Amino acid sequence: MRKNYFQTLVYFLTIFTSQGLAFILWPITTQYLDQAAFGEYQLGLVVASFVAMMGSAWIRRLAFRLYYEAIERKETKKYFVSVVIFQALAISVLLFIAFLALTFIFKNLISWSVFVAVIFYVLIGDYYTLTINLNRAEEQSMAFAISEISSGLLRFGLAIAAFKLGFKTPQALLWAISVALFFPALFSTYSLTKKLSGPFGFGLSSLRDILRHGPAAIPAPLATWFEESSDRIVLERLTDKEMVGLYTANYGLADKIIGGLSQAVFMMSWPNILRAYTNKGAPAAKLAIRQSFRMYFWLTTGPMLFIVFYFPILASLLGESYQKAAYIMPVVVIATWLRDFRSYMNRQIEIQKRFWIMSVVTAIGATLNISLNLILIPRMGLMGAAISTLADFAVVTLIYFFLRDPQFFSMPYQDLLACFAFCAVAYGLPRILFQGLYLRAAGFVVIYALAVFVVFFGEKVFTRLERFWTKQTP
C-alpha cells in the first residue's frame, strides 16, 4: 500500500507539473495567436487526434492490457518491437487517409504547412506515448516522471521562444511540441529497454491478441474522436475558425485542470487494477477499483465545482477577446468530469477484454453528440456545442452504470456525498465571511484542501500525535 501511495504521489506531482506548465502556456498562447490562428491550431490537433485514435490509440490500449501477459511469457522485447512497428505502419496508413480527406472532403480545414507539422507531431508523439505507458506497466514511475516533466519544460520553453522570435503561427507551435517530445522519447525508450526481457525481434505471434481483439476495439477510439472533436468540426463548417478558437480556448482551460488531475489518478490506478486482477482475481480488482473511485472523487470533485462557481477568474487569464465565451466553462467542466468518471465504471469490461461493448457504448455517445451538435449549434452557438458534449458524456455514464458487474464494481457513494457536502461548506462559508470574489475563491480552496488532507492523512496524523503525547505523559 505504501508503494501505491508513493507511485500516486509521483504521478500526481508529475501531472501537476506538466499540466501546470500546459495550463500556464494556454493563456500565453491565446495572447500571441489571434482567434483564427488559434482555431486552426486546434483543428490541426483534431486531425492529429483522428490519426492517433484510429491508428494508434486502440493499439496502445490493447498493448497495455496485454503487456502483462507478455511479462509472464518473458518476451517483452519482441512484444515491444512488434508493437512499435505495427503502430508505425497503422499511423502511416491513417496519415495517407487524412491527406486524401483534406484534399477532397475537408478542403481548407487546415493549411498544408500545418498538416506537415501534424505528421511529425503524430509520429513522434504516439511513439513517446507508447513508451511512457509501458514504463507505467513496468512500474517505472520515476522514468515516467522525468520524461513527462522534461517534455513539459521543453514544450513551454520552445513555444515561448518561438513566439518571442516572431513565429506566431499554428505550425510553429506544433513543431515546438514535436521537438519537445523527441528527447524525452529517447530517455523513455532507454528506461524501458532496461526492464524488457527475452530476445529482440519482430513476430506476428506477439501481435496475435492485438490483431484478434482489434476489430472489436477499433470503433471505440473512432467514436471517442467524434465525441471530442465533432463540436469543433461542426463549428468550423457552420461558422468559422474564430468560433473554434473561442470555444476551444475556454473548453481547454477547464479541461486541463480536471483532465490533469484525473490523469494522475488513472496513471496509478489502472496498472494497480490489472496487477490485482492478474495476481488475486476479481475480488482484489474490485477493491482496487473502489480505491480508484475514492481517489478520483476527492481529487477532482472540488476542482470541478470550483470552476463551476468561479469560472470568471480562470477566464480572465485568456485575454479579453476570448472571455466572451467563458459562459460555457461550467457546462464543459461538468462534461469533462463525467468523461473521466466513466473510465472507472468500465474497467471490468476492459479487464475481461470485451472491447466490443466499449465500442458500442462509445458509438452511441458519439452519435448523440454529432446529432445534437448539428441541431443545437445553429440555434445556440457555442453553448449548443457545450450542451451536446455534456449530454453525450452523461448518457454514456448512465449506460455504463447500468452495465456494471457486481463482481468487479464497487463505488464508495459515501465519499462522493462527502465531497459534495464539503464543497457546499467551502462555497457557502466564504460567502458569509467575505465580500470579494477572489477571497471567496481562496476560502473555497483552503477549506476543500483541508478536507482532502484530513480524509487521506488525518488518521495517520492523529495516530502519531496520540503516540507522541502518550510518550510525553508520565
LOMI-378161 format. One line per field, with one value per residue (C-alpha): x, y, z. Coordinates in nm, 4 decimals. Layout:
BEGIN
east X,...;
north Y,...;
up Z,...;
REM end
This chain:
BEGIN
east 0.0000,0.2854,0.4264,0.0866,0.0726,0.4284,0.3507,0.0300,0.2267,0.4866,0.2183,0.0250,0.3300,0.4318,0.0927,0.0609,0.3917,0.3424,-0.0233,0.0584,0.3064,0.0462,-0.2118,0.0210,0.1108,-0.2552,-0.3424,0.0026,-0.0776,-0.4109,-0.2229,0.0100,-0.2270,-0.5381,-0.8656,-0.8361,-0.4774,-0.5653,-0.8666,-0.6505,-0.4040,-0.6886,-0.8148,-0.4636,-0.4825,-0.8217,-0.6591,-0.3732,-0.6159,-0.8049,-0.4863,-0.3880,-0.7294,-0.7639,-0.4008,-0.2539,-0.4897,-0.6582,-0.3180,-0.1827,-0.4925,-0.4658,-0.0863,-0.1019,-0.3667,-0.1790,0.1680,0.1182,0.0761,0.3989,0.5709,0.4555,0.5880,0.9191,0.9216,0.8588,1.1471,0.9893,0.6485,0.7709,0.9451,0.6415,0.4007,0.6249,0.6454,0.2762,0.1808,0.4086,0.2503,-0.1011,-0.0212,0.1297,-0.1865,-0.4049,-0.1872,-0.2400,-0.6157,-0.6053,-0.4200,-0.6940,-0.9675,-0.8082,-0.7650,-1.1110,-1.3523,-1.2391,-1.0839,-0.9281,-0.9775,-0.6059,-0.3161,-0.0647,0.2155,0.0087,-0.0581,0.3144,0.3727,0.0881,0.2613,0.5762,0.3788,0.1777,0.4766,0.6852,0.4005,0.2452,0.5768,0.6512,0.3100,0.3602,0.6945,0.5794,0.2703,0.4815,0.7103,0.3999,0.3267,0.6797,0.6196,0.8872,0.7149,1.0351,1.1176,0.7647,0.8064,1.1368,1.0013,0.6798,0.8316,1.1171,0.8757,0.6562,0.9515,1.0795,0.7363,0.6901,1.0352,1.0296,0.6789,0.7745,1.0953,0.9022,0.6555,0.9341,1.1162,0.8032,0.6770,0.3151,0.1641,-0.0125,0.2620,0.5337,0.3567,0.3146,0.6827,0.7732,0.5642,0.7243,1.0789,0.9818,0.8741,1.1749,1.4407,1.2077,1.1065,1.4724,1.5056,1.1770,1.2937,1.6239,1.4467,1.2048,1.4667,1.6424,1.3287,1.2492,1.3121,1.3711,1.5214,1.4684,1.2890,0.9586,0.6994,0.3357,0.2839,0.3473,0.0678,-0.1765,-0.4045,-0.3872,-0.4934,-0.7617,-0.9193,-0.8502,-1.1780,-1.3773,-1.1550,-1.1128,-1.4648,-1.4180,-1.1327,-1.3037,-1.6226,-1.4153,-1.2647,-1.6133,-1.7146,-1.4243,-1.3843,-1.7221,-1.8088,-1.5015,-1.5582,-1.9258,-1.8384,-1.5810,-1.8186,-2.1179,-1.9304,-1.5552,-1.2163,-1.2562,-1.5513,-1.3413,-1.0703,-1.3148,-1.4759,-1.1546,-0.9717,-1.2391,-1.3037,-0.9342,-0.8607,-1.1207,-1.0240,-0.6556,-0.7381,-0.9818,-0.8164,-0.4749,-0.5978,-0.7930,-0.4969,-0.2770,-0.5222,-0.5609,-0.1846,-0.1608,-0.4991,-0.5201,-0.1873,-0.2846,-0.6209,-0.4572,-0.1923,-0.4575,-0.6662,-0.3658,-0.2370,-0.5521,-0.8520,-1.1797,-1.2093,-0.8726,-0.9611,-1.2912,-1.1093,-0.8609,-1.1473,-1.3166,-0.9945,-0.9627,-1.3152,-1.2371,-0.9232,-1.0971,-1.3863,-1.1704,-0.9111,-1.1470,-1.4916,-1.3754,-1.1768,-1.4693,-1.7152,-1.4588,-1.4580,-1.8386,-1.8563,-1.5553,-1.5002,-1.4696,-1.1354,-0.9998,-1.1469,-0.9554,-0.6326,-0.7253,-0.7294,-1.0201,-1.1105,-1.1599,-1.3558,-1.6848,-1.7166,-1.6397,-2.0052,-1.9557,-1.6970,-1.9408,-2.1063,-1.7879,-1.6134,-1.9054,-1.8896,-1.5153,-1.5680,-1.8272,-1.5987,-1.3198,-1.5584,-1.6960,-1.3479,-1.3625,-1.7078,-1.5957,-1.2766,-1.4337,-1.5226,-1.1638,-1.0281,-1.2419,-1.1345,-1.4954,-1.3880,-1.6924,-1.9140,-1.6994,-1.7129,-2.0929,-2.1485,-1.8990,-2.0603,-2.3980,-2.2484,-2.0727,-2.3915,-2.5803,-2.3025,-2.2906,-2.6701,-2.7041,-2.4178,-2.5940,-2.9196,-2.8010,-2.5013,-2.7105,-2.9571,-2.7352,-2.3841,-2.1038,-2.3423,-2.5045,-2.1678,-2.1108,-2.4549,-2.4053,-2.0830,-2.2437,-2.5436,-2.3123,-2.0956,-2.3955,-2.5789,-2.2697,-2.2020,-2.5564,-2.5218,-2.2018,-2.3710,-2.6473,-2.3878,-2.1906,-2.0820,-2.1182,-1.8223,-1.5946,-1.7941,-1.7788,-1.8398,-1.7896,-2.1081,-2.0392,-1.7183,-1.8999,-2.1673,-1.8986,-1.7182,-2.0325,-2.1006,-1.7535,-1.7906,-2.1164,-1.9376,-1.6388,-1.8709,-2.1169,-1.8902,-1.6644,-1.9742,-2.0823,-1.7384,-1.6010,-1.7229,-1.4674,-1.4732,-1.1046,-1.1296,-1.4270,-1.2387,-0.9347,-1.1610,-1.3057,-0.9583,-0.8383,-1.1470,-1.1616,-0.7854,-0.8086,-1.0907,-0.8844,-0.5870,-0.7981,-0.9550,-0.6273,-0.3842,-0.5937,-0.5940,-0.2175,-0.1514,-0.3890,-0.2289,0.1212,0.0140,-0.1559,0.1618,0.3709,0.1525,0.1348,0.5155,0.5251,0.2703,0.4326;
north 0.0000,0.2374,0.1742,0.2585,0.5865,0.6706,0.5991,0.8008,1.0910,1.0666,1.0566,1.3383,1.5650,1.4785,1.5560,1.8621,1.9933,1.9027,2.0050,2.3131,2.4206,2.3466,2.5429,2.8450,2.8154,2.8028,3.1694,3.2778,3.1115,3.2934,3.6211,3.5567,3.3813,3.5529,3.3603,3.2371,3.1129,2.9508,2.7897,2.6452,2.5152,2.3344,2.1950,2.0669,1.8857,1.7464,1.5937,1.4644,1.3118,1.1382,0.9718,0.8869,0.7489,0.5311,0.4456,0.4000,0.4646,0.1267,-0.0387,0.1270,0.0336,-0.3308,-0.3286,-0.2023,-0.4564,-0.7466,-0.6377,-0.8139,-1.1417,-1.0742,-1.0259,-1.3713,-1.5165,-1.3279,-1.1932,-0.8215,-0.7206,-0.8902,-0.7640,-0.4027,-0.4123,-0.5728,-0.3147,-0.0226,-0.1439,-0.2257,0.1145,0.2998,0.1185,0.1911,0.5606,0.5875,0.4459,0.6865,0.9847,0.8968,0.8761,1.2123,1.3569,1.2348,1.3662,1.7119,1.7128,1.6028,1.6388,1.8896,2.1457,2.4489,2.2927,2.3447,2.4645,2.2191,2.3667,2.2858,1.9335,1.8668,1.9758,1.7451,1.4478,1.4839,1.5585,1.2379,1.0166,1.1397,1.1879,0.8460,0.6645,0.8691,0.7890,0.4172,0.4136,0.6061,0.3852,0.0702,0.2283,0.2611,-0.1075,-0.1838,0.0377,0.2794,0.5781,0.7849,0.7295,0.8396,1.1476,1.2518,1.2047,1.3973,1.6848,1.7306,1.7264,1.9821,2.2107,2.1787,2.2417,2.5514,2.6909,2.6210,2.7648,3.0864,3.1099,3.0660,3.3402,3.5778,3.5187,3.6126,3.2653,3.3276,3.0529,2.7204,2.5222,2.6825,2.5669,2.2136,2.1944,2.3124,2.0322,1.7723,1.8747,1.8853,1.5195,1.3878,1.3839,1.2618,0.9813,0.8737,0.8713,0.6863,0.4217,0.3818,0.3353,0.0832,-0.1298,-0.1893,-0.3696,-0.5685,-0.9406,-1.2036,-1.1625,-0.8622,-0.9140,-0.8895,-1.1606,-1.1819,-1.4140,-1.1186,-0.9287,-1.2187,-1.0990,-0.7364,-0.8392,-1.0699,-0.8041,-0.5189,-0.5333,-0.5042,-0.2326,-0.0004,0.1536,0.2816,0.5272,0.6353,0.7102,0.8856,1.1083,1.2077,1.2675,1.5020,1.6624,1.6783,2.0046,2.1754,2.0324,2.1365,2.4805,2.5294,2.4080,2.6144,2.9226,2.9907,2.9226,3.2140,3.0404,2.7248,2.9274,3.0887,2.7582,2.5589,2.8237,2.8175,2.4428,2.3598,2.5763,2.3914,2.0542,2.0933,2.1193,1.8287,1.6207,1.6597,1.5567,1.2587,1.1512,1.1448,0.9107,0.6879,0.6584,0.4787,0.3086,0.1176,-0.0687,-0.1443,-0.2826,-0.5033,-0.6299,-0.7034,-0.8982,-1.0870,-1.1869,-1.2340,-1.2280,-1.0374,-0.9646,-0.7848,-0.5953,-0.4906,-0.3420,-0.1629,-0.0167,0.1073,0.2762,0.4388,0.5784,0.7196,0.8987,1.0288,1.1739,1.3583,1.4886,1.6114,1.6960,2.0055,2.1491,2.0774,2.2698,2.5448,2.6083,2.5992,2.8654,3.0808,3.0416,3.4224,3.4103,3.1483,3.3241,3.6400,3.4538,3.4064,3.7649,3.9979,3.8765,3.5172,3.5982,3.6480,3.2694,3.1994,3.1202,2.7690,2.6744,2.5436,2.3165,2.1774,2.1177,1.9049,1.7175,1.6646,1.5331,1.2823,1.1763,1.0806,0.9401,0.6872,0.5486,0.3820,0.2414,0.0305,-0.1173,-0.4616,-0.4588,-0.3905,-0.6404,-0.9088,-0.7918,-0.7256,-0.4347,-0.4567,-0.3372,-0.0280,0.0344,0.0095,0.2338,0.4958,0.4903,0.5645,0.8668,0.9871,0.9575,1.1589,1.4177,1.4707,1.4834,1.7408,1.9478,1.9703,2.0664,2.2972,2.4837,2.6678,2.7655,2.8196,2.8648,2.7767,2.6783,2.4308,2.2591,2.2518,2.1062,1.8401,1.7271,1.7215,1.5182,1.2670,1.2051,1.1946,0.9334,0.7137,0.7341,0.6141,0.3275,0.2090,0.2354,0.0001,-0.2352,-0.2584,-0.6029,-0.6634,-0.8996,-0.6015,-0.2843,-0.1115,0.2617,0.4426,0.6502,0.7908,0.9505,1.1120,1.2537,1.3741,1.5522,1.7433,1.8212,1.9677,2.1635,2.3105,2.4244,2.5504,2.7553,2.8760,2.9704,3.2123,3.3800,3.4573,3.5716,3.7556,4.0016,3.9832,3.7129,3.6300,3.5994,3.3664,3.1594,3.1370,3.0320,2.7531,2.6225,2.6292,2.4565,2.1839,2.1213,2.0820,1.8293,1.6248,1.6303,1.5095,1.2298,1.0870,1.1719,1.2689,0.9265,0.8864,1.2357,1.1795,0.8426,0.9875,1.2817,1.0438,0.8340,1.1484,1.2777,0.9305,0.9191,1.2685,1.1834,1.0327;
up 0.0000,0.0823,-0.2657,-0.4204,-0.2298,-0.3386,-0.7027,-0.6775,-0.5326,-0.8112,-1.0807,-0.9177,-0.8879,-1.2436,-1.3921,-1.1701,-1.3064,-1.6736,-1.6831,-1.4766,-1.7424,-2.0121,-1.8117,-1.7913,-2.1603,-2.2654,-2.1901,-2.3133,-2.6460,-2.6697,-2.6146,-2.9105,-3.1534,-3.2796,-3.2735,-3.6327,-3.5858,-3.2541,-3.4199,-3.6998,-3.4386,-3.2654,-3.5957,-3.6618,-3.3280,-3.4331,-3.7438,-3.5287,-3.2781,-3.5619,-3.6811,-3.3227,-3.2306,-3.5397,-3.5994,-3.2534,-2.9594,-2.9906,-3.0362,-2.7213,-2.5232,-2.6213,-2.5929,-2.2356,-2.1367,-2.2993,-2.1882,-1.8554,-2.0412,-2.2333,-1.8967,-1.7912,-2.1180,-2.0659,-2.4202,-2.3699,-2.6026,-2.9009,-2.7937,-2.7752,-3.1151,-3.2784,-3.1337,-3.2375,-3.5988,-3.6153,-3.4703,-3.7159,-4.0125,-3.8886,-3.8358,-4.1852,-4.3424,-4.1439,-4.2351,-4.6022,-4.5441,-4.3672,-4.6679,-4.9017,-4.6732,-4.6548,-5.0324,-5.1431,-4.8475,-4.5827,-4.8149,-4.6420,-4.2985,-4.2267,-4.4410,-4.5839,-4.3722,-4.0635,-4.1940,-4.2416,-3.8818,-3.7752,-3.9454,-3.7383,-3.4216,-3.4600,-3.5421,-3.2501,-3.0042,-3.0476,-3.0107,-2.6983,-2.5516,-2.6119,-2.4312,-2.1243,-2.0969,-2.0983,-1.8396,-1.6237,-1.6775,-1.5575,-1.2508,-1.3724,-1.2145,-1.1890,-1.5577,-1.6416,-1.4225,-1.5776,-1.9304,-1.8706,-1.6750,-1.9222,-2.2179,-2.0404,-1.9724,-2.3293,-2.4752,-2.2605,-2.3360,-2.7097,-2.7529,-2.5718,-2.7749,-3.0994,-3.0033,-2.8979,-3.2263,-3.4183,-3.5172,-3.4177,-3.6289,-3.5640,-3.7391,-3.5249,-3.2097,-3.3479,-3.4391,-3.0880,-2.9383,-3.1664,-3.0763,-2.7075,-2.7255,-2.9190,-2.6449,-2.3664,-2.6040,-2.6257,-2.2480,-2.2030,-2.4515,-2.2684,-1.9337,-2.0787,-2.2547,-1.9209,-1.7990,-2.1131,-2.1235,-2.3924,-2.7401,-2.9646,-3.2943,-3.4746,-3.4558,-3.5547,-3.2604,-3.0297,-3.2044,-3.2191,-2.9394,-3.0548,-3.4045,-3.2649,-3.0433,-3.2862,-3.4846,-3.1617,-3.0171,-3.3195,-3.3169,-2.9597,-3.0344,-3.3559,-3.1626,-2.8943,-3.1633,-3.2791,-2.9163,-2.8506,-3.1936,-3.3683,-3.1924,-3.3400,-3.6881,-3.6920,-3.5557,-3.8328,-4.1045,-3.9844,-3.8599,-3.8895,-3.7309,-3.4899,-3.3243,-3.2945,-3.1249,-2.8821,-2.7920,-2.7560,-2.5510,-2.2807,-2.3050,-2.2885,-1.9853,-1.7784,-1.9252,-1.8407,-1.4711,-1.4381,-1.7088,-1.5490,-1.2041,-1.3359,-1.5479,-1.2380,-1.0655,-1.3702,-1.4219,-1.0889,-1.0633,-1.3943,-1.3537,-0.9935,-1.1055,-1.3686,-1.1270,-0.8640,-1.1156,-1.2533,-0.9088,-0.6988,-0.9311,-0.9300,-0.5527,-0.5498,-0.8695,-0.7117,-0.4131,-0.6422,-0.8482,-0.5301,-0.4174,-0.7592,-0.7374,-0.3962,-0.5116,-0.8218,-0.6206,-0.3693,-0.6144,-0.8883,-0.7464,-0.5596,-0.8523,-1.0858,-0.8675,-0.8104,-1.1857,-1.1931,-0.9186,-1.0058,-1.3809,-1.4373,-1.2536,-1.4947,-1.7970,-1.7073,-1.7909,-2.1562,-2.2722,-2.3285,-2.6775,-2.5528,-2.2379,-2.4198,-2.4461,-2.0782,-2.0058,-2.1490,-1.8832,-1.6156,-1.8704,-2.0244,-1.6921,-1.5695,-1.9007,-1.8556,-1.5028,-1.6298,-1.9163,-1.6778,-1.4162,-1.6623,-1.7279,-1.3845,-1.4490,-1.7455,-1.6016,-1.5639,-1.9344,-2.0368,-1.7836,-1.9473,-2.2964,-2.4014,-2.6187,-2.8442,-2.5568,-2.5109,-2.8844,-2.8977,-2.5946,-2.7142,-3.0598,-2.9008,-2.7277,-3.0432,-3.2489,-2.9882,-2.9783,-3.3540,-3.3836,-3.1076,-3.2499,-3.5860,-3.4147,-3.1350,-3.2804,-3.5447,-3.2690,-2.9639,-3.0995,-2.8575,-2.5783,-2.8164,-2.8632,-2.4866,-2.4139,-2.6821,-2.5148,-2.1705,-2.2940,-2.4619,-2.1562,-1.9214,-2.1308,-2.1705,-1.7961,-1.7236,-1.9712,-1.8047,-1.4650,-1.5769,-1.7298,-1.4050,-1.2913,-0.9138,-0.9333,-1.0058,-0.9470,-0.6094,-0.5799,-0.2456,-0.2577,0.0882,-0.0393,-0.3309,-0.0980,0.1433,-0.1425,-0.2353,0.1304,0.1812,-0.1432,-0.0130,0.3030,0.1040,-0.1154,0.1479,0.4389,0.2448,0.1000,0.4553,0.5720,0.2672,0.0043,-0.2775,-0.5432,-0.5017,-0.1227,-0.1589,-0.4149,-0.1858,0.1005,-0.1140,-0.1981,0.1641,0.3074,0.0438,0.0518,0.4295,0.3847,0.1365,0.3719,0.6652,0.4583,0.3298,0.6094,0.9116,1.0733,1.0402,1.1769,1.4691,1.5488,1.5504,1.7670,2.0070,2.0328,2.0872,2.3707,2.5229,2.5427,2.6938,2.9608,3.2718;
REM end
